[in-house]
Amino acid sequence: MPTTYPELYFPVVVQVIIAIAVAAGLIGASTLLGKRGKSPLKDTPYESGMAPVGSARERFSVKFYLVGMIFILFDIEAMFLFPWVVVFRELKLFGLAEMFVFVVLVLVGFFYVYKKGVLEWGPEPKRGGGSKR
């Protein structure tokens, strides 16, 4: 059993040194052995297999960000469900009622967002009764 700090942290230091050496060795080997061909095709940005179109300064709809926030909220809901499932037997009926209220509140929020049209990605419906001539 190690008794001093150097003896205690020696394996950690050795592992860090080995990790740095392996990373440096792989980067060095790829630099020495890899091809260095440049072409206009290699210099273009790559995004999900699609050719880039338009400017990078394009504005996004607010709906894009709202859907992102809703996704994060449902991830957090799923994260709250896992610990509840682990201790479900100890919580008994009270835990079931508590989780039922939680899920109902989340669903009420989801239906509110759905009714507001946040999840509609198609073109906005035209309002009004047409043109007068």
N, C-alpha and C positions, 0 to 999 in steps of 0.2 A: 504494500500500500504506500503510495507517495506521501511524503511528509512535508515537503517544501514546495513553494510555488513553482520554481523551475521544473521540478519533477512532475508536478501536477499538470502544467500546461505544455510540457515537452511534446506529447503526442499531437496536440492541437497545432503547435507551431510547425511540426514536421508535415502535417497534413496540408496546412496553408502553403508551405514552401513547395510541396509536391504539386498542388493544384496550380500555383503560379508557373512552375516549370513546365507542366503539361500544356497549359494555355499558351505560354510563350513559344514552346516547341511547335505546336500545331500552327500558330500564326506564322512563325518563321518558315516552316516547311511549305505552307501554302504560298508564301511570298516567293520562295526560291523555286518551287516546282511548278507553280501555276502559270497559266498563259496570261499574257498581258495585252491581248488584242482590244483595241478601241474601235467602236463603230457608232454611228448615230443611233442605231437601234438599241445598243447597250446603254447609251446615255439617256434614253427617254425614261420617264417615271413609269413604274409598273403598279397598277392598282387592280387587283382582282381579275387579272387577265383581260381587262378592257383597255382599249387605247384611250389615252386622256383626251378629253374634248373640252374646250372652253378655258376660262381663266380659273386660277386657283382662288381668286378673290370673289367668287360667286356667293351670293347671299342665299341662306337656307330659310325655309319656312319655319315659323314658330312650331308648327305641328311636329317637325322633325325632333326638336328638343323635348316636346311634351311626351312623345312616344318613348324617347330615351329615358325620361324620368319615370314614366309608368313602368317600364321594364325594370328599372332599378328597384322601384317599390315592390314589384312582385318577386324579385330576387330576395329582398329583405323578408318578405312574408314567408317564402320557402325556408329561409334561414331560421325563422322563429318556429316553424313547424318541426324541424328536426329535434331540438331539445325537448319539445313537448312530447314527441313520440317516445323518446327514451324514458321519460319519467311518467308515462301515461298511467301505468298500473298504480303508482303511488298517489296520483292526483284524484283518481276515481271519478265520480260524477261531477264534482266541482271543476276539475280540469277539463272535462268534456264540454261543460256549459261555457267555461271561459273561452275555449278555443272556438266554439260555435259563435259566440259574440264577436270574436276577432275576425273570423272568416266572413261573417255577415257584414261587418263594417268595411272590410276590404272590397267585398262584392258591391256594396252600395256605392263606394267610391268609383269602382270600375264602371258600373252602369251610368253613373253621373257623367263620367268622362265620355262614355259611348254616346249618350244622348246629346252631349254638347258637340259631337262631331269631330272630336280630336283624332279618332282612328280612321276617318275618311281621307283617303289619299287621292281620290279622283278629282276631276275638275269641279270647281264650285258650281252649284246649280244657279241658273240665272233667275234673278228675282224680278218681279214686275210682270205686266201683262203684254209686253211686246211694244212695238213702235207705233206711233200715231202719225198718219200722213195727212 
